[in-house]
Amino acid sequence: MDFEFSPKVREHMAQLEAFMDEHVYPREREHHEFVMDPANLWKQPPVVEELKAQARAAGIWNWFLPADYGDWSPGFTNLEFAPLAEIMGRQPWSFEVFNCSAPDRGNMEVLARFGSAEQQDQWLRPLLAGEIRSTYAMTEPQVASSDATNIELRIEREGDQYVLNGRKWWSSNIMHPLNQVLVTMGVTNPDAPRHQRHSMVLVPRDAAGLEVVRAVEVFGNYHSPAGHGELRFTNVRVPLDNIILGEGQGFTIAQGRLGPGRFQYAMTNVGMAQRMLDLMCARSEQREAFGKTIGEQSSVRQDIARARCAIEQARLLVFKAAAEMDRSGAKGARDYISMVKIIGPKLAHDVAERAMQIFGGKGVSGDTPIAEMYVLARLMRIADGPDEVHMNQLAKLTMAQVEIERKSGRGGIAWFGD
């Protein structure tokens, strides 16, 4: 398989790298100091809005939407966007600068693929313009939400409205000052077949009866300004027109939403890992211990070598997943999507571990992006579906594929003694 980048992709990679070098990396300290100041809790960093305007003027905007989204898309395939997502991933908050951040990008994909014309006009267009932000409200505190059929929030029809009652948590982006809408998953028909019970509706952020019970910490950090919230829905009413695609279509929508997002998350992890490797190499040449540079220590060189191997392996696997998605869609690439979801966050987590050891005390402080990347990678091993769920799915697919080979008499599966 040829992963040589086209002239178009190389041109956009160069444009994006230049923007990161000129505008993003020099403002990292400014961004960090703003969000860590308690006086700025839940406030949008001015640097982000400033850079958003510059990025949009430069045309580096909404690149995440694959070409099959038609007029909504800038025209990139998944494979073309993969190296661009890696560059953005070298500073994760930069995704918002380019209007490619989660959970907005998944919600925009939902509305672009499944939304009505009215829903697109009301919510998708302002999201694409970077004027508002959004939340994907699925996970619930009282059930194991890794099995999405457990979701309990009720969505009941009363006249010309849906009435929502229930709880959610880990509702990312809920505290963001620009947040205006929640894509909310719940049960519309508890007696339907298991995967036809759930639906998704659009809930305005200021809807009566929607309460933020608390902001949820991640390793002691609120992740301001976006945040993660625990929510209570008490007789929240929305028009019938706010349902997406129709009743019982929640899982159809979820699968359409999660495929591209998982590969994009994986490439974010590759980008973070590459940035940390670059920092490790620079640090190893700049510091001395016991009469020689850190880079001359055998253990440090082994850490750098292992990180380089792991990053390259992950990068190529994500390219393969992206190519399969372009060729056969998310369903046809589901085994590769599971693979990259398993290896992506673990890659960034492991490289962060090595980077922190090489940096010592500085590596666990806010003086580098390493500690923040460590936390984000560890969170993604749960937040985008636990590792165990994806490994279970991948194993089932693999065993089924091998059984087909065995029954066909191919593959050399028979052994002596059969």
Buried (B, 14 or more C-beta within 10 A) or exposed (E): EEEEBEEEBEEBBEBBEEBBEEBBBEBBEEBBEBBEEEEBBEBBBEBBEEBBEEBBEBEBBBBBBBBBBEEBBBEBBBBBBBBBBBBBBBBBBBBBBBBBBBBBBBBBBBBBBBBBEEBBEBBBEBBBEBEBBBBBBBBBEEBEBBEBEEBBBBBBEEEEBBBBBBBBBBBBBBBBEBBBBBBBBBBBBEEEEEBBBBBBBBBBBEBEBBBBEEBBEBEEEBBBBBBBBBBBBEEBBBEEBBBBBEBBBBBBBBEBBBBBBBBBBBBBBBBBBBBBBEBBBEBBEEBEEEEEBBBBBEEBEEBBEEBBEBBEEBBEBBBBBBBBBBEEEBEEBBBBBBBBBBBBBBBBBBBBBBBBEBBEEBBEEEEBBBBBBBBBBBBBBBBBBBBEBBBEBBEEEEEEEEEEEEEEEEEEEEEEEE
